[in-house]
Amino acid sequence: MILGIESSAHTLGVGIVDNGKILANSKKMYDIKNSGMIPAKVADFHAENVYEVIESALESAGININQLDGIGYTKGPGIGPCLHVGQLAALYLAYKLKLPIYPVNHAIGHIEVTKHLAGFKDPLALYVSGGNSQVLGIVGKPRKHYHVYGETLDIGVGNMLDNFARAAKLVPAWGSTVAKAAENGKYIKMPYNVKGMDFTFTGLLTNAVKLLSSNRVSDIAFSLQETAFSMLTEATERALMLTGKKELVLSGGVAQSQRLRGMLGEMAESHGVKFYDADNQFNADNGAMIALVAEEMHNSGAKFENSQLGINQKYRIDKVDIL
């Protein structure tokens, strides 16, 4: 059994898996409604709660800590002080219990848990989060790794939606709030920026903020969401045509959007491609995804030197070998 700790942003998650079965997926979230994402405050919250969440996960799994076979943690990407809390907790547990420790890429965790739940073998993945947005697939030459077919060239779609929510004074200032504001909106033409399989969001955001002075928030929110998600769907469709893959997964925090799920599902169906989007507890940051990837590392016999057990705030997915 493997325990995984996720602490890359405002969610502190601890998961436990056993031979691919998720036994526990406990979490506590720092409330960013009032103060926003202040790294030091979020890290303090994680430090105060990490062992409580670990105990909660052990209780949910119905096991004691001595039954664990290894510990995984999020190495990055993410917010440095927050990542550091999870890393230190993992190092402490591994040292105390004399267990191997596994550093996990956050983005790989999101994709792998969705792929695992879908039962897919070789899917294309659209990974959409606050800090990043990428279209990816595993390739085997010259090394087995996630290849980025397309990605944002500026900001992640989640950050764009959150920034607009703050500018529009929507509370809480999250992408889900933009979705609610968009429910009764009508379309306004907005900049559409897709180049090959890459895309940009800052121009779209700037335009949306400018429109706030002369248009209804609901119309802008609707148009912003429709345009951004159409861009992501087009880039993903192009990657599907390029690769010929017949499976598609949607993962990451923004994968909780029903509208994006619908767009991708319709596009996939039109090409005879199987599509899967996970339950929202696995789209949001969670410890189970870290435990699952750590278990894959454990089963492959992976070993890591002390120099590899740090954190990396800009830990790119295409720099990680798949074992």
C-alpha positions, 0 to 999 in steps of 0.5 A: 500500500502506498500513501501519497501527499498532494500540496502543490496549491491550496488543497492538501490531499492524502490518498492511499492505494493498494494494487490500483484500488483507491482506499482513501482520498482525504483532503482539506482546503485553504479558504482563499475567498477572503485573502487570496492565495498567499503562499506563506499562509497556505503553507502554514495551513498545510503544516498545521493540518498535514498529519490530521489529513494523514490520520484521516486517510489511514482511518478511511482506508482502515489500515495502520501506518505500519502497513504502508509500503512506500510514500509519494509526494508532489515534487512540482509544479506548484507553489514552493512553500506549499510543495515544501510542506508535503515534501517534508512530511513525506521525508519524515514518514519515509525516514520514520517508517524506513520506507522508499519515497517517490517524487511525483509530477503533479500533472502526471498525477492528474492524467494518470488517475483519469487514465486509470479510472477510464481503463484506457491504455494510450489516450491523448490527454487535455490537461487544464489547470490554474497554472497550465493547459496542455495537450499531451500523449505518451511517446516511446522514442528516444525515451518513454515520456509525455510529449506536449503536442500543444500548450498555452504560450502564456497563462493557464485557462484556470488562471484566466478564468480566475483573473476575470472573476476577480476583475468582474467582482464575482465571489468567490473569484473562481472559474466555477463562478464564471460558469454560473455567471455565464448561464444566461449570457449571450455571445459577444465576439472575442479574440480567438488565438490558436496557432497550430496546437498552441494557444494563448489566453492573455489577449482574450482576458484583456478583451473581456476585462475591457468589455466590463465597462459596457456589457453585461457580466453574464454576456462576457462570462458566457463569451469568454468561456465559449471562446476559451473552451472552443480553442482548447477543443480545436487544439485537442482535435488537431492533436487527435488527427495528428496522432490517430489516437482513439482514446481521450481523457480530460483532467485537471481542475478546469476539467470540472467544467460541464461545458468543457466536458460537453464540447470535448465529448461531442468532438470525440464522438464525431471522430469515433474516439472514446472519451472519459472525464473523471468524477470531480474529486479526481479532477480537483487536486487530490492525494490519490493521484499522487499515491497511484503514480507513486505505486507505479514507481514502486512496482517498477522498482524505481529508486531515487537519490537524495538529490532527486527528492527536492521540489521543483516549482516549474517541473515540466511533464515532458522532462519526466521519464515514464517507468 
